[in-house]
Amino acid sequence: MRHLLEIDDLTSDELHRVLELSAAVDLPRVLDGLGGVLLFEKPSARTRASMEMAVVQLGGHPVTLRNEEVGIDTREGAEDLGRLFSGYGAVIGARVFEHHKIERLAAGSTVPVVNLLSDEAHPVQALADLMTMQQAFGALEGVSVAYVGDANNVARSLGVACGLVGVEFRVSTPPGYGFDETSLDRLRGAGAEVVLADGPEAAVDGADVVYTDAWYSMGQEAERIERTEAFARWQVDDTLMSRASERAIFLHCLPAHRGDEATDDVLDGPRSRIWPQARNRMHTARGLLAWLVDEGLR
């Protein structure tokens, strides 16, 4: 049984194959007459819409459940939910707060489980990021990515993905908000060439992709003032973007706090690819599910 709990659950060849399927116009209806069960402990607009549409486009029926209907580890343990929903669908997706819940859900499941986000990883976002880069540059090898901001779950999965496809990964974070040694070991173990830059300017200089994320996410609202002050230097504005390569694009996983981590001029500017990137969440979800329930089970 194959699951996608972090992006390096795929090999480099498998990752390229998922991207190939994601770009395909027509895919076999591998979920025809089947269900896809989607659990949302943590809500999301992009993730729910993209996953539901992906299931439909593969011929299946999405069943979406909020945590008040499920109660992961309050009404039922994650392992039992994996056992339960394996009887209803051909694939399970879950968006959770703590990563151990998705691991335990997969341990109880007899069908593929996809991590739709946890506090440690966001592999489905990394797939959309890679597809957007591929569309912009034609190939991934030799591309350089500068991630500026919080070394969070998005950054971690992005870095691992970069390692799998030969993309240089530069990162600059405020003091106290960088990767811990365990995360750096995971990135380097995936083959990532991790460059820890001394400041956002050094990270962005000559980079092909400038990537950022919200300075505070769902569940971190109490830290908003503290984080806004700590991250002020890491705002992506036109001046910072001007240091990137001539062909550089700007990416953000969204939603954005406009005027915080990025200015409107960047978010809406000619180098921004944030809306194609968001649409690619659906395309890569479709490619991933097609691979998981067909080729990944062979």
N, C-alpha and C positions, 0 to 999 in steps of 0.2 A: 504494500500500500504506500502510495506517494502522497505526501502533504507538502504545502508551501507555508512554512512557519517563518522562515527568513529566506532572503533571496538566494543564499548559497545552498539551499536545499536542491537547487538546480545546478548542474554542471555548466561550464561555459558553453558547450555544444547545445545542451538542452535550453539554455537561456536564449541563445541565438535562434533556436527552432521556435520557441514561444514568440519571439519578436517577428519571425517570418509568418507565423500563423496570425498574429495580430494585424499584420498588414494585408492579409488576404481579403479579397472582396467577398468571396463565398466560402463558407466552411460547412462541413457535414453537420447535420443536425444531431449531434451526439447526445443531446438531452431530450430528444423527441419522446414525448409521453412521460418524462421524468421530472422530478422536482429538484430545486435548489433551495436549501434552507439557509437563511441569512439571519444571524443573531446579532443584535446591536445593544450591547451593554452601554456603549458610548455612541451617541447619535452622530450622523453625518449626512450631508446632502449629496456630495459627489459620490461617496462610496455606495450608498444605497441605490442611487439612480443608475450608476454605471454597472453595478453587479446585477440589478434586476434586468436591465436591458440586455446584458450579456447572456443571461440565462434564457430570456425570451428569444433572442436571435439564434440561439443554438437549439431551439425547439422546445425548451423546458418551461416549467411554471415556477416562478420565484415565490417562496413563502417567507415573508419578512416578519420578524418578531422583535419587539422592544424588550428591554430587560425587565420592565414591570410585568410582562407576560411570562417571563421565563424564570428570572431570579437566579442567575448563575451563582452557585455556592450559598444561596440563601434558601431558596425553595428546593433546588436540586443541585447536586454536585456536578462539576463540569464533566467528569467521566461518564456519569449517567446520562447527561444531555447528549454526549457523543453517541452513546449506545441507542438512545431514543431516536434521534433525528437521522441516524443511519438507516432506520427503517422507513423513513419518509422521503428521503431525497438521495440523489446520486452524488451530491457534493454538499458540503457544509462550509459556510463562510461565517466568521465571527470577528467582531470588532470589540475589543475588551480593554480594560484599564491595565490589568497586570498580565504579563506574558505567561506566567505559569498556568493561567486559565486556558489559554489556547493550546498549550502543550498537553494539559490533562484532557481537554476535549478531544484532541487528536488521539490520545492514548486509548480512549473508549470507543472511538469511531471505527467503523469498517468501510467507510467511504472516504475519499480525499477531503481534507480540511484545509481551508485557505485562511491565513491570517490577514484580516482586513484592517488591522492596526492593533498594536499593543504598545505598552510603554517602552519596549525595547526595539521594535521593528515595525516597518511599514513597507513590506515587499511589493505590494501591488502598486504603490506609488512609484517605487524605483523602476518598475517595468514601464510605466508611462513616461518617466523621465528619460529612460534610454531610447524609447521609441521617438520621442520628440527630438532628441539629439540626432538620431539617425536620419530623421526627415530633414533636419537643418543642414547636416554636413555630408549626407550620403553614406558615411561609414563611421564607426565608433572608434576604431583603433587610431591612436594619435591625438585624440581630442583631450583637452585639459579642462577640468571643472574646478571652479573656485567656489567653495561653500563658505559663506560668512554669516555668523550668528550663533545660534544655540546648537551645540552638538547633541541633538536629540535623536529620537527614533528615525525620523526622516533622513537625517544626515548619516546615521549609521548604516541604514539599508542602502542609501545612495552610494556610500563609500565602498561597501561590499560589492555592489553591482558593478561599480567602476573597475574594481579589481578583476572581476570575472571576464570583462570584455576589453581590457587593455587601455582603460581611460585613466589619465593622471588625475589624482584627487588631492586638491589643496584645501586646507581648512584654516580658518581664522576665527577664534572665539574670544569673548571677553575672559579675563582671568576668573577661574572658578566654574566656567561653563563649558569646558572642553571635554574631550573623550577621556575616560579612565583607561587604565592599562589593559583591562580585559577587552574593552571595545577595540582598542588599537591592535591588540593581538588578533582579534577576529578579522579585522579589516586586512591586516597584513597576511593572515593565513589564507584569505581569499585571493591573494595576489595583488592587493591594492598597493600602488606606489603613493603612500601618504606623505604629503608635504605639510608640516605644521608651520604655517607662515607667521611671521612676526608682524601682525597687524593686517587689517583688511586690504590695504593698498598693495602690500607685498603678495597677498594671495591672488588678487585680481589682475595684477600686471601681466598682460599678454594672454590671459585665459580666454578660452573659447566659450565657456559657459559661466555665467555668474548666477549663483543659486542662493536663495535665502528662504527663511521660514519665519513664522510669527515668533516674536520674542517671548510671548506667554501663550500657552495653549489651554484647552478646556481642563479645568481642575487646578490651574495655576493663577486664577484671577487675583488671589490674595497677594501674589508677588508682582503684580502689574507695575506698581510705582518703582519698586526696587529694580526690577528687570529693565524698565524703560530707561532708567538712569545708567545702569551698567552697560547697556547695549547701544547707547546713543552714537558712539563712534562707528558702529557697524551698520549704520543705515546705508542702504544702496540708493544713491542718487546719481544724477547725470555726471557729476565729477568723478565718482568712483567708477561708473561704467566706462568713462572715457579712457581709463587705464587698461581696459580689456582689449583683446585683439580686434581687428577691423571687422571680422566676421562674427563677433561675439553675440550670443543671445542671452536673454534673461529668463530665468525660470523661478517659479514659486509654486508650492504645492496647494496653496489656498486653503481656507480663506485668508485674505490679507488684512492686516490692520493698517489701512492706508495712512501714510504720514509717519508711521513708526519704522518698521523694518525696511520699507521701500517707499519712495515718493510716487506720486501720481505720474510724474513725467517718465518714470521708469516702468511702472506697472502698465501704463497705457502707451508707451513709446514704441518706436519702430523696431526696437530689438526685442521687445517682449514677445514671448511665446506662451504666455500663461493660459490662454484659452485653448489653443491646440493641445497643450499639455493636459488640460482638464478633460478635453474630449477623448484624449488617448487613454484615459482611465477606462473607458468603456471598451475600446478596441483591444487593449492589452488584457482586460478581464476576459473578454471573449476568447482571445488566443490562449490564455492560460487555462481556462476551463476546458477548452477543446483538447489541449494537450493532456491535462490531468486525467480526464475521464476516458481518453482513447489511447494515445501513445504512451502516456505515463504508466499505464497499467499492463503494458505488454511485457 
